[in-house]
């Protein structure tokens, strides 16, 4: 017989039995722990209340009240003694001595009562700790129980009980209840559900719901058997009578109370697949649990062309994609992971095209300096805006020469991180501010896309996070947790009811947010650290070459020159204005618009984005100067084109 093999067999069976017993014990504790949670919560709340009241100021007030009470009690005792002495000394109740003693006694007793009330209030303001109160109560009970046990041992009848063990049992029950109520349930029960999920499913069961719903004002709603999904528990609710989904949403607190759900548990109520039905979703788990959030370049290769992966749906675990060429607004308060969430999008745009980062604060651009063109200082920011705007104008001329309506080359993505700081710097220069606005409104068809990030998604006030003329052009919007409803309105526009301001705080919810139009399902974004940014290939965009020379028969670019005296009656034009210089004045913009085919004030207004009154004024001055010619039908042409015709 192999003793080692026999010993291993016995040891393995013993270990298996021990593991099974331990698992059963833990599961049993998990099942009963929720029943003691309210007791522990009330205990901790009362203990915390008492602890907060035990301040040095309240202690000083208590000591003063005790001192005054002792003094008043001594005075009252002395006055009572003097009254008795006066009564013994004189039989006349109306004598001066007895009346004086009686008055002094009454005043002393009144003062004593006031001091006793003040002491009682001071003790309430500086209470004993809950642990000390419990010890004193149990000590009193144990002393009384010991006396009762001693007395009962002297009796010789069969009803004799032992109060001391009962007192010890009460002490143990108190301690055990607190331990169970504070215990964190982390082990799943045999069917894969946690104790919390099992309780919620039992209360979502139609039999329980229909029986108890009227007590919470939910009569007329009927649930269907719930199901557990990778994102938590989902349950369809039939809405009878006058019930609507909006009315059910307003009863969220009643639903939470009926289910006995944690205050921190996210509960979402949405429309069902058909009218008269709603869906209750409880986020007891996330489909992204156990899935790495670190972005890698392989994601770019696995993403369809023209799309970029924003993150994963926490309820389904599916990737959420957005168009790469969409203008984007990302909002998020400080500490919500905005910069880390933005980096994977920037890395994708860098790998698939050209990237320029305008960083108003300066910290985020540090790892990007060796990867792409960055701008931190006011002069650098101005230069980048001018270069991007000039590139947009160059591409427009190139598209006209080639006869295409949408740019088919590399995309230039201009990223503004912390828009509040950038607006504060650029806002003082109106022409440059206008160029930044035009980047958001005119750049997409020319392959120049603006992405904007801010901690303060507001358009009004002295320090807005995004300009009121830029925000309407940023149609794709993603919001992490924001400060309040005002910020949520700008961050998600007509989808502000997703309530990004209610995203829980904490490190586990960093990088979690909502995408406008995707639905009120939370998205966990990808993240990228500094090392991952520095590992990207370098590509520093510096602008493009000037516009190529015009082909035969093509009109050259025009620019008005006023510095020659002999040009007072007619304007002088020069060819081949460098594209990167861009139109510097409103008059230049009007001239270029007419040269490119705009024939009316309305058409010029649409092309330039200028105010209609400004366009009319510039057109009149240009016509008076001879730079523009107005035909009989009211159409406008340049003087050069009119001569050629």
DALINJO-V641795 format. One record per residue. N is the residue number from 1. SS is DSSP state (hx for helix, st for strand, lp for the rest). PHI is phi as a letter, one per 30 degrees, with the letter a starting at -180 (NA if undefined). Layout:
BEGIN
n = (N N)
ss = (SS SS)
phi = (PHI PHI)
END
This chain:
BEGIN
n = (1 2 3 4 5 6 7 8 9 10 11 12 13 14 15 16 17 18 19 20 21 22 23 24 25 26 27 28 29 30 31 32 33 34 35 36 37 38 39 40 41 42 43 44 45 46 47 48 49 50 51 52 53 54 55 56 57 58 59 60 61 62 63 64 65 66 67 68 69 70 71 72 73 74 75 76 77 78 79 80 81 82 83 84 85 86 87 88 89 90 91 92 93 94 95 96 97 98 99 100 101 102 103 104 105 106 107 108 109 110 111 112 113 114 115 116 117 118 119 120 121 122 123 124 125 126 127 128 129 130 131 132 133 134 135 136 137 138 139 140 141 142 143 144 145 146 147 148 149 150 151 152 153 154 155 156 157 158 159 160 161 162 163 164 165 166 167 168 169 170 171 172 173 174 175 176 177 178 179 180 181 182 183 184 185 186 187 188 189 190 191 192 193 194 195 196 197 198 199 200 201 202 203 204 205 206 207 208 209 210 211 212 213 214 215 216 217 218 219 220 221 222 223 224 225 226 227 228 229 230 231 232 233 234 235 236 237 238 239 240 241 242 243 244 245 246 247 248 249 250 251 252 253 254 255 256 257 258 259 260 261 262 263 264 265 266 267 268 269 270 271 272 273 274 275 276 277 278 279 280 281 282 283 284 285 286 287 288 289 290 291 292 293 294 295 296 297 298 299 300 301 302 303 304 305 306 307 308 309 310 311 312 313 314 315 316 317 318 319 320 321 322 323 324 325 326 327 328 329 330 331 332 333 334 335 336 337 338 339 340 341 342 343 344 345 346 347 348 349 350 351 352 353 354 355 356 357 358 359 360 361 362 363 364 365 366 367 368 369 370 371 372 373 374 375 376 377 378 379 380 381 382 383 384 385 386 387 388 389 390 391 392 393 394 395 396 397 398 399 400 401 402 403 404 405 406 407 408 409 410 411 412 413 414 415 416 417 418 419 420 421 422 423 424 425 426 427 428 429 430 431 432 433 434 435 436 437 438 439 440 441 442 443 444 445 446 447 448 449 450 451 452 453 454 455 456 457 458 459 460 461 462 463 464 465 466 467 468 469 470 471 472 473 474 475 476 477 478 479 480 481 482 483 484 485 486 487 488 489 490 491 492 493 494 495 496 497 498 499 500 501 502 503 504 505 506 507 508 509 510 511 512 513 514 515 516 517 518 519 520 521 522 523 524 525 526 527 528 529 530 531 532 533 534 535 536 537 538 539 540 541 542 543 544 545 546 547 548 549 550 551 552 553 554 555 556 557 558 559 560 561 562 563 564 565 566 567 568 569 570 571 572 573 574 575 576 577 578 579 580 581 582 583 584 585 586 587 588 589 590 591 592 593 594 595 596 597 598 599 600 601 602 603 604 605 606 607 608 609 610 611 612 613 614 615 616 617 618 619 620 621 622 623 624 625 626 627 628 629 630 631 632 633 634 635 636 637 638 639 640 641 642 643 644 645)
ss = (lp lp hx hx hx hx hx hx hx hx hx hx hx hx hx hx hx hx hx hx hx hx hx hx hx hx hx hx hx hx hx hx hx hx hx hx hx hx hx hx hx hx hx hx hx hx hx hx hx hx hx hx hx lp lp hx hx hx hx hx hx hx hx hx hx hx hx hx hx hx hx hx hx hx hx hx hx hx hx hx hx hx hx hx hx hx hx hx hx lp lp lp lp lp lp hx hx hx hx hx hx hx hx hx hx hx hx hx hx hx hx hx hx hx hx hx hx hx hx hx hx hx hx hx hx lp lp lp lp hx hx hx hx hx hx hx hx hx hx hx hx hx hx hx hx hx hx hx hx hx hx hx hx lp lp lp lp lp lp lp lp lp hx hx hx hx hx hx hx hx hx hx hx hx hx hx hx hx hx hx hx hx lp lp lp lp lp lp lp lp lp lp lp lp hx hx hx hx hx hx hx hx hx hx lp hx hx hx hx hx hx hx hx hx hx hx lp lp lp lp st st st lp lp lp st st st lp lp st st st st st st st st lp lp lp lp lp hx hx hx hx hx hx lp hx hx hx hx hx hx hx hx lp lp lp lp lp lp lp st st st st st lp lp lp lp lp st st st st st st lp lp lp lp lp lp lp lp lp lp lp st lp lp lp hx hx hx hx hx lp lp lp lp st st st st st st st lp lp lp lp lp st st st st st lp lp lp lp st st st st lp lp lp lp lp lp hx hx hx hx hx hx hx hx hx hx hx hx hx hx hx lp st st st st st st lp lp lp lp lp lp lp lp lp lp lp lp lp st st st lp lp hx hx hx hx hx hx hx hx hx hx hx hx hx hx hx hx hx hx hx hx hx hx hx hx hx lp lp lp lp lp lp lp lp lp st st st st st st lp hx hx hx hx hx hx hx hx lp lp lp hx hx hx hx hx hx hx hx hx hx hx hx hx lp hx hx hx lp st st st st st st st lp lp lp lp lp lp lp lp lp lp lp lp lp hx hx hx hx lp lp lp lp st st st st lp lp lp lp lp hx hx hx hx hx hx hx hx hx hx hx hx hx hx lp hx hx hx lp lp lp lp hx hx hx lp lp st st st st lp lp lp lp lp lp lp st st st lp st lp lp hx hx hx hx hx lp lp lp lp lp lp lp lp lp lp lp lp lp lp lp lp lp lp lp lp lp lp lp lp lp st st lp lp lp hx hx hx lp lp lp lp st st lp lp lp lp lp lp lp lp lp lp lp lp hx hx hx hx hx hx hx hx hx hx lp lp lp lp lp hx hx hx hx hx hx hx hx lp lp lp hx hx hx hx hx hx hx hx hx hx hx hx hx hx lp lp st st st lp lp lp lp lp st st st hx hx hx hx hx hx lp)
phi = (NA d d d d d d d d d d d d d d d d d d d d d d d d d d d d d d c e e d c d e d d d d d d d d d d d d d d d d c e d d d d d d d d d d d d d d d d d d d d d d d d d d d d d d d d d b d d d c d d d d d d d d d d d d d d d d d d d d d d d d d d d d d d d b d d d d d d d d d d d d d d d d d d d d d d d d d d d d d c b d c d c b d d e d d d d d d d d d d d d d d d d d d d d b c d d e d i c d d d d d d d d d d d e e d d d d d c d e d c i c d j c b d c e d b c c e c k c b b d b d c c i c d b d d d d d d c e d d d d d d d i d d d d d d c b c b d d d b d i b b b c c c d d a b d d e i c d c d d b e d d d d d c e d i b b d d l c d d c c i d d c c b d d c d d b b c b l d d j c i d d d d d e d d d d d d d d c a c b b c c c d d j d d d e d c d d c b d b b b d e d d d d d d d d d d d d d d d d d d d d d d d d i c c b d c c d d c c c c c c i d d d d d d d d e d c d e d d d d d d d e d c c d d d c i c c c c b b a d b d b c c j d b d d b d d c c e d d c d c b b b d d c d a d d d d d d d b h d c d d d i d d c d e d k d d c d i c a b c e i d j d c d b c d d b b d d d d d d d d d d a c d b j c d d d d d d d d i c d d d c b d b c d c d d c d d b d c c b c h d e d d d i d c b d d d d d d d d d d d k d c b d d d d d d d d i d d d d d d d d d d d d d d d d i d b b c d d d j d c b d d d d d d d d)
END
